[in-house]
Amino acid sequence: MTAFLRPELLSAAAYHLEAIAPELIKLDANEFPYDLPPDFKQKLSAIVSGDLASHLYPDGIYQELKQAIADYTALTPDYISLGNGSDELIRSLLLISCLGRGGILLAEPTFSMYGIVAQTLGIAVFRVGRDRHWQADLDKAQALIERENITAVFVVHPNSPTGNLLTGEEIAWLKSLPEHILVVIDEAYFEFSGCSLISELGNFANWVILRTFSKGLRLAAYRVGYAIANPVIIEALEKVRLPYNLPTISARAAQLVLDNRAELLAEIPEVLKGRDQLYQGLINSGVQAWQSSANFVFCQTGNDLAIAQQMRSQGVLIRHMGGGLRISIGTPEQMVQFWRVWSEIKDLLKPHSP
């Protein structure tokens, strides 16, 4: 019954999604804790009810949005390609670099979609581990580069789920990679970290930076991502990009957000304050936690799966992944509920021994 399917799809795992009851407190997806302000919602509603022609395809060039992103990144539009979320761009980058040519290298734990998309395309995935400070095993990574046919390396800055920025040693290693290897640096959490390697693009024609509107810019429901790279790479991405890949309302929402970004980004410090409070609270409860440069904290409790399940049963969603728990920052009210449930299940915690 499955003879018509490519064999690698039979063993590949899909990205885990499930129906979420609206009454659950969602601290599992690294979403921004606050919706767009009411005046933004009104402007978007006016677009839908006003000059959005629903019977027409989007303007598939998206030049106005590219210019807005170029202004935000201090680049020019020919350095930018748009995707239906970063996930579409991940697939496109794999299509232009690895398909039928080579494999992808990852340091685990990291964002799972790199490996998932690669496997669905029949692309080999090579993995290395990380130390207790979450730096990649660079010796093993280099050995794989020298031994295997690897044509792309994906890293996150800061990493998900662990929240750590790339170290100077890791960045130096990325700079040392040969030009035939595509280096993808995912800066999905840039608005929280304030750290970027965008200034290096002029020095490395094989580097790509990925960013998204889904996190600090609050447009997760609209699915807008963008790649920043040398125009030669952007031209290749445009060749594999599907026509009209962004709905008109998504493109207009992204442009509206960028035009008013000062107001939206003004609430980032509150999220960072909540993140630091969460980190300290986890440490005080006796579990192992790591400081984060994103809008979440990663911890290990010695009983992670049971804790995630128990938290869910009491109405709070956190993410069990990567050998620990990733907890996104919610509103102050949501974090009060988190700590209420956390305190009720403290018997499940296995205190960390330094």
PyMOL commands that set and color helices and strands:
alter all, ss='L'
color gray80, all
select helices_A, chain A and resi 7-11+38-49+63-73+77-79+85-97+113-120+138-147+168-176+190-193+198-200+220-222+231-240+248-259+261-265+268-284+304-313+332-344+346-348
alter helices_A, ss='H'
color red, helices_A
select strands_A, chain A and resi 25-26+80-83+103-107+125-128+150-156+182-186+207-212+225-229+288-290+296-300+316-317+319-321+324-328
alter strands_A, ss='S'
color yellow, strands_A
deselect
rebuild
show_as cartoon
